[in-house]
């Protein structure tokens, strides 16, 4: 992986309230990241699934949550 790239695995969920929702991922240790980028709609449709996400850190969202700009992802089987 390139410098600045990150790979995380966790459960996808939608956080916030309409119309200001955002896709997030909760890791097994409870850490939460916002997921941003072009895959937003696909990721929303995978709510509740476990994914491994690769991307670059893109700073904090307006909510103060660290965000990952998603480059790729894959569904992983539940533990």
Backbone as ProteinMPNN parsed JSONL, in Angstrom:
{"seq_chain_A": "XXXXXXXXXXXXXXXXXXXXXXXXXXXXXXXXXXXXXXXXXXXXXXXXXXXXXXXXXXXXXXXXXXXXXXXXXXXXXXX", "coords_chain_A": {"N_chain_A": [[0.85, -1.19, 0.0], [0.408, 2.269, -0.658], [2.044, 5.094, 0.864], [0.099, 6.738, 3.251], [-2.137, 5.395, 2.521], [-4.86, 3.393, 3.645], [-6.248, 0.486, 5.106], [-9.157, -0.985, 6.197], [-11.391, -3.057, 8.109], [-14.751, -3.679, 8.722], [-18.149, -3.072, 9.912], [-20.635, -1.775, 7.817], [-22.56, 1.168, 8.022], [-25.193, 3.659, 8.098], [-24.865, 6.924, 9.152], [-26.107, 9.715, 11.07], [-28.775, 12.061, 10.278], [-31.465, 12.266, 7.953], [-31.604, 15.124, 5.818], [-28.886, 14.744, 5.908], [-27.122, 12.489, 5.878], [-24.455, 10.103, 6.229], [-22.197, 7.665, 5.048], [-20.701, 5.23, 7.076], [-18.095, 3.27, 8.683], [-17.762, 0.826, 11.114], [-15.262, -0.417, 13.041], [-14.01, -3.526, 14.43], [-12.93, -2.9, 16.9], [-14.396, -0.774, 17.707], [-13.729, 1.677, 16.687], [-14.622, 4.333, 14.514], [-15.063, 5.34, 11.161], [-15.79, 7.795, 8.708], [-16.962, 7.264, 5.404], [-16.053, 8.368, 2.27], [-16.37, 9.617, -1.122], [-16.544, 8.354, -4.536], [-17.858, 5.923, -4.341], [-20.044, 6.051, -2.742], [-22.92, 5.588, -3.074], [-23.047, 2.835, -3.686], [-21.893, 1.78, -1.365], [-23.78, 2.559, 0.559], [-25.866, 0.854, -0.088], [-24.978, -1.467, 0.968], [-25.352, -1.549, 3.642], [-24.993, -2.771, 6.941], [-23.478, -4.955, 6.236], [-20.282, -6.677, 6.397], [-17.282, -5.243, 5.443], [-14.128, -4.962, 3.749], [-12.28, -2.144, 3.361], [-10.387, -0.084, 1.252], [-8.411, 2.825, 1.012], [-7.642, 6.352, 1.107], [-6.689, 8.463, 3.796], [-8.687, 11.265, 4.495], [-8.862, 13.488, 6.101], [-10.868, 15.205, 8.636], [-14.44, 14.984, 8.993], [-17.257, 17.287, 8.94], [-18.459, 16.613, 11.266], [-16.378, 15.894, 12.805], [-15.292, 13.398, 12.541], [-12.879, 11.054, 11.539], [-12.188, 10.661, 8.112], [-12.274, 8.412, 5.336], [-11.272, 8.321, 2.043], [-12.68, 6.356, -0.218], [-11.19, 3.92, -2.216], [-11.362, 1.278, -3.072], [-13.301, -1.669, -2.295], [-14.326, -4.69, -0.596], [-16.648, -7.296, 0.071], [-16.704, -9.079, 3.081], [-16.91, -12.219, 4.729], [-19.08, -12.715, 7.556], [-17.737, -12.914, 10.886]], "CA_chain_A": [[0.0, 0.0, 0.0], [1.143, 3.529, -0.694], [2.037, 5.919, 2.074], [-1.162, 7.465, 3.362], [-3.261, 4.503, 2.268], [-5.33, 2.684, 4.826], [-7.192, -0.6, 4.845], [-9.884, -1.303, 7.423], [-12.498, -4.009, 7.961], [-15.779, -3.457, 9.729], [-19.553, -3.111, 9.506], [-21.1, -0.545, 7.166], [-23.843, 1.711, 8.48], [-25.443, 5.051, 7.726], [-24.951, 7.733, 10.365], [-26.715, 11.025, 10.886], [-30.214, 12.132, 10.012], [-31.795, 12.821, 6.64], [-30.925, 14.73, 4.577], [-27.441, 14.874, 6.113], [-26.56, 11.206, 6.276], [-23.132, 9.781, 5.714], [-21.855, 6.263, 5.23], [-19.579, 5.021, 7.975], [-17.695, 1.898, 8.955], [-17.374, 0.62, 12.503], [-14.309, -1.508, 13.141], [-14.273, -4.436, 15.551], [-12.512, -2.279, 18.167], [-15.289, 0.343, 17.999], [-13.306, 2.874, 15.933], [-15.552, 4.664, 13.426], [-14.598, 6.229, 10.094], [-16.737, 8.165, 7.658], [-16.484, 6.839, 4.094], [-16.403, 9.384, 1.282], [-15.887, 9.335, -2.466], [-17.477, 7.985, -5.598], [-18.545, 4.652, -4.06], [-21.037, 6.32, -1.695], [-24.216, 4.928, -3.287], [-22.849, 1.38, -3.556], [-21.656, 1.469, 0.045], [-25.069, 2.701, 1.251], [-26.687, -0.335, -0.351], [-24.372, -2.59, 1.69], [-25.513, -1.29, 5.066], [-25.111, -3.973, 7.759], [-22.515, -5.96, 5.791], [-18.867, -6.487, 6.755], [-16.464, -4.96, 4.271], [-12.767, -4.449, 3.857], [-12.239, -0.922, 2.565], [-9.063, 0.516, 1.042], [-8.504, 4.197, 0.544], [-6.699, 7.309, 1.689], [-7.243, 9.333, 4.822], [-9.017, 12.549, 3.866], [-9.144, 14.494, 7.116], [-12.066, 15.033, 9.453], [-15.704, 15.495, 8.464], [-17.796, 18.388, 9.741], [-18.805, 16.039, 12.574], [-15.154, 15.609, 13.54], [-14.949, 11.982, 12.393], [-11.872, 10.812, 10.505], [-12.813, 10.158, 6.887], [-11.468, 7.665, 4.374], [-11.732, 8.396, 0.658], [-12.67, 4.95, -0.613], [-10.687, 3.578, -3.551], [-11.915, -0.029, -3.395], [-13.825, -2.389, -1.135], [-14.866, -6.009, -0.879], [-17.473, -7.851, 1.137], [-16.072, -10.196, 3.771], [-17.893, -13.044, 5.45], [-19.131, -12.405, 8.987], [-16.905, -13.791, 11.726]], "C_chain_A": [[0.889, 1.245, 0.0], [1.108, 4.197, 0.668], [0.722, 6.707, 2.105], [-2.378, 6.613, 3.051], [-3.61, 3.766, 3.55], [-6.26, 1.573, 4.359], [-7.834, -0.957, 6.168], [-10.992, -2.299, 7.102], [-13.484, -3.756, 9.087], [-17.166, -3.496, 9.118], [-19.972, -1.746, 8.96], [-22.426, -0.099, 7.785], [-23.964, 3.154, 8.023], [-25.643, 5.837, 9.006], [-25.571, 9.083, 10.047], [-28.192, 10.917, 10.587], [-30.428, 12.734, 8.634], [-31.993, 14.323, 6.764], [-29.407, 14.746, 4.709], [-26.819, 13.569, 6.576], [-25.203, 11.005, 5.63], [-22.879, 8.303, 5.974], [-20.645, 6.175, 6.139], [-19.242, 3.552, 8.075], [-17.264, 1.83, 10.408], [-16.486, -0.608, 12.569], [-14.616, -2.349, 14.374], [-13.902, -3.823, 16.89], [-13.357, -1.056, 18.522], [-14.912, 1.636, 17.303], [-14.256, 3.091, 14.76], [-14.872, 5.609, 12.444], [-15.77, 6.568, 9.198], [-16.122, 7.718, 6.327], [-16.974, 7.839, 3.056], [-15.875, 8.959, -0.081], [-16.974, 8.829, -3.377], [-18.281, 6.726, -5.311], [-19.707, 4.821, -3.08], [-22.34, 5.539, -1.882], [-24.108, 3.411, -3.146], [-22.686, 1.0, -2.092], [-22.94, 1.567, 0.86], [-25.911, 1.444, 1.103], [-26.166, -1.561, 0.398], [-24.464, -2.416, 3.207], [-25.711, -2.61, 5.827], [-24.117, -5.062, 7.387], [-21.116, -5.636, 6.326], [-18.067, -6.312, 5.482], [-15.031, -4.694, 4.687], [-12.681, -3.303, 2.867], [-10.793, -0.455, 2.463], [-9.257, 1.929, 0.544], [-7.425, 5.053, 1.18], [-7.418, 8.113, 2.761], [-7.517, 10.693, 4.189], [-9.426, 13.597, 4.897], [-10.434, 14.216, 7.866], [-13.295, 15.605, 8.734], [-16.152, 16.667, 9.333], [-18.218, 17.901, 11.118], [-17.571, 15.712, 13.4], [-14.74, 14.149, 13.497], [-13.903, 11.853, 11.294], [-12.545, 10.184, 9.294], [-11.792, 9.43, 6.036], [-12.085, 7.875, 3.004], [-11.556, 7.01, 0.065], [-12.184, 4.792, -2.05], [-11.252, 2.23, -3.996], [-12.442, -0.662, -2.123], [-14.235, -3.774, -1.572], [-15.633, -6.497, 0.341], [-16.701, -9.02, 1.758], [-17.148, -10.949, 4.544], [-17.902, -12.634, 6.918], [-18.236, -13.373, 9.755], [-17.739, -14.92, 12.279]], "O_chain_A": [[1.973, 1.257, 0.583], [0.256, 3.903, 1.507], [0.3, 7.269, 1.094], [-3.513, 7.032, 3.279], [-2.764, 3.548, 4.416], [-6.961, 1.704, 3.356], [-7.138, -1.206, 7.153], [-11.468, -2.374, 5.969], [-13.104, -3.634, 10.251], [-17.345, -3.896, 7.967], [-19.698, -0.707, 9.561], [-23.306, -0.922, 8.036], [-22.987, 3.786, 7.619], [-26.472, 5.482, 9.844], [-25.561, 9.535, 8.902], [-28.781, 9.837, 10.634], [-29.671, 13.602, 8.199], [-32.531, 14.759, 7.781], [-28.71, 14.761, 3.695], [-26.074, 13.544, 7.556], [-24.855, 11.641, 4.635], [-23.299, 7.761, 6.996], [-19.689, 6.937, 6.0], [-19.996, 2.694, 7.617], [-16.497, 2.669, 10.88], [-16.902, -1.707, 12.2], [-15.381, -1.94, 15.248], [-14.488, -4.176, 17.914], [-13.082, -0.375, 19.51], [-15.684, 2.595, 17.32], [-14.648, 2.135, 14.09], [-14.194, 6.555, 12.843], [-16.642, 5.733, 8.956], [-14.906, 7.785, 6.147], [-18.169, 8.122, 2.973], [-15.041, 8.059, -0.185], [-18.159, 8.866, -3.048], [-19.289, 6.48, -5.973], [-20.288, 3.83, -2.636], [-22.813, 4.897, -0.944], [-24.981, 2.777, -2.553], [-23.267, 0.018, -1.63], [-23.169, 0.752, 1.754], [-26.584, 1.018, 2.042], [-26.847, -2.585, 0.455], [-23.735, -3.063, 3.959], [-26.498, -3.46, 5.411], [-23.931, -6.006, 8.155], [-20.807, -4.492, 6.66], [-18.155, -7.122, 4.558], [-14.752, -4.264, 5.806], [-12.971, -3.468, 1.682], [-10.064, -0.432, 3.455], [-10.158, 2.201, -0.249], [-6.436, 4.552, 1.715], [-8.609, 8.404, 2.643], [-6.691, 11.216, 3.44], [-10.232, 14.482, 4.611], [-11.019, 13.139, 7.751], [-13.201, 16.57, 7.977], [-15.512, 16.997, 10.331], [-18.325, 18.702, 12.046], [-17.684, 15.301, 14.555], [-13.933, 13.704, 14.314], [-14.027, 12.473, 10.237], [-13.372, 9.283, 9.432], [-10.611, 9.776, 6.014], [-13.278, 7.639, 2.814], [-10.434, 6.542, -0.133], [-12.689, 5.435, -2.971], [-11.584, 2.055, -5.168], [-12.086, -0.256, -1.016], [-14.465, -4.022, -2.755], [-15.313, -6.159, 1.481], [-16.121, -9.842, 1.048], [-18.159, -10.379, 4.954], [-16.869, -12.251, 7.468], [-18.009, -14.505, 9.326], [-17.225, -15.767, 13.01]]}, "name": "protein", "num_of_chains": 1, "seq": "XXXXXXXXXXXXXXXXXXXXXXXXXXXXXXXXXXXXXXXXXXXXXXXXXXXXXXXXXXXXXXXXXXXXXXXXXXXXXXX"}
